[in-house]
Amino acid sequence: MAKNNTTETFEVRGEDLLKKVKELVHEGNIRRIIIKDKNGKVLVEFPLTFGVVGVLIAPVLAAVGAIAALVSECSIVVEREN
């Protein structure tokens, strides 16, 4: 039987983007994070597999930090595993 996933969307300002993504990563039940600009265009999408921590997540957070510097408003779409 396939697992059900739910999605949740957060609207954030650019300066709060990295902080929110870090919070979500630490929750642990996140399957995928998609960051979109205020027009709905996907800027970055990355899967989070079980056990991705520390050094492995660092490049993703660096990319999110770069995006945060470029956008004033964005949304984070989170796919959670039930």
N, C-alpha and C positions, 0 to 999 in steps of 0.2 A: 504494500500500500504506500502511495506517495505521501510525503509529509506536506502539510499545509503551511504555506508561508503567508505572512501578512506584510503589508507595506504601511509606512508612516512617513509623513512629510513634515519637515521643520523649515520654517522661514527664518533665516538669520542674516545679520549684516556681515560684511566681509571681515571685519575685525574679530567677530565672534566665531567664525567658521572653524578654525583650527581647534579651538577649545571644545566646541560641540562634537567634532569628529573624534577627538580623543576620548571624550565621555562615552560616546557610542561604542567605540572599539573596546573599551574596558568593560562594557556590559556583558560581552561574550556571546550573546545569542543572535548576533548580526550575521547575515549571510552575504549581503552586498550593500554597498553605499554608492549612491549616484549623486553627483553634485551638478546642479543646473543653474544657469544664469537667470536673471529676472524675466527673460523672455521664454524660458522653458528649454533652451538649448543645452544639451548635455555637455558639460565641460570635462568631466572625468567620471569614470565608473570603475570600481574595483571590488573584487570579491574578497571576502574574509573567510578563510577556511579555519576550522577549529585548530587552535594551537598557534596561530600566527601572532607572535608577540615580539617585543624587544627590537633587535636589529632588523628583523624581516619587515617590520611595519615602518621603519624609519624612512625609507624612500617614498612611501605613500604619504606620510605626514609632511615630508619636504615639499612634495607636489601640491598638497593641500595648502600649505603655507604660501606658496607662490601664487596660487589662485586667489587666496584671500587678499593678497596685496593688489590684485587687479580688479576685483569686483566690489561694488558697494552693497549689493543685495544679491542673495542667492537662496536656493532651496536645497535641502538635503533629503533625498528619498532613501529610506532605509527599508531593506527587506529583512524581516525577522523570521527565524525558524520557530514554529510553534512546538 
